Amino acid sequence: MGLVAPAGTPPVIVARLSRTVDAILEQPATRAWMERKGFEIAGGSAQEFAHILSADDAKWRDSLRRMGIPPE
């Protein structure tokens, strides 16, 4: 799970959102709630999240291809 913004969002806004989300994820009440729900808490930069999304996309495209299901 992650937070995304529209393409073309100014980098200064993306950085501010990232810092804000990271600060929220560091709050003990937030961490406790997320851990109870089974979330892995990571945080990180927009570039790191983009890499995760790209890797997940490749993994699932490959899985769908092997099952004969065309991606949409």
Contacts in CASP RR format, 6 or more apart in sequence:
PFRMAT RR
TARGET T0000
AUTHOR 0000-0000-0000
METHOD contacts of the structure
MODEL  1
MGLVAPAGTPPVIVARLSRTVDAILEQPATRAWMERKGFEIAGGSAQEFA
HILSADDAKWRDSLRRMGIPPE
1 39 0 8 1.000
2 49 0 8 1.000
3 17 0 8 1.000
3 21 0 8 1.000
5 13 0 8 1.000
5 14 0 8 1.000
5 17 0 8 1.000
14 46 0 8 1.000
15 46 0 8 1.000
18 44 0 8 1.000
18 45 0 8 1.000
18 46 0 8 1.000
21 43 0 8 1.000
22 43 0 8 1.000
22 44 0 8 1.000
24 30 0 8 1.000
25 31 0 8 1.000
25 34 0 8 1.000
25 41 0 8 1.000
25 43 0 8 1.000
31 41 0 8 1.000
34 41 0 8 1.000
35 41 0 8 1.000
61 71 0 8 1.000
64 70 0 8 1.000
64 71 0 8 1.000
65 71 0 8 1.000
END
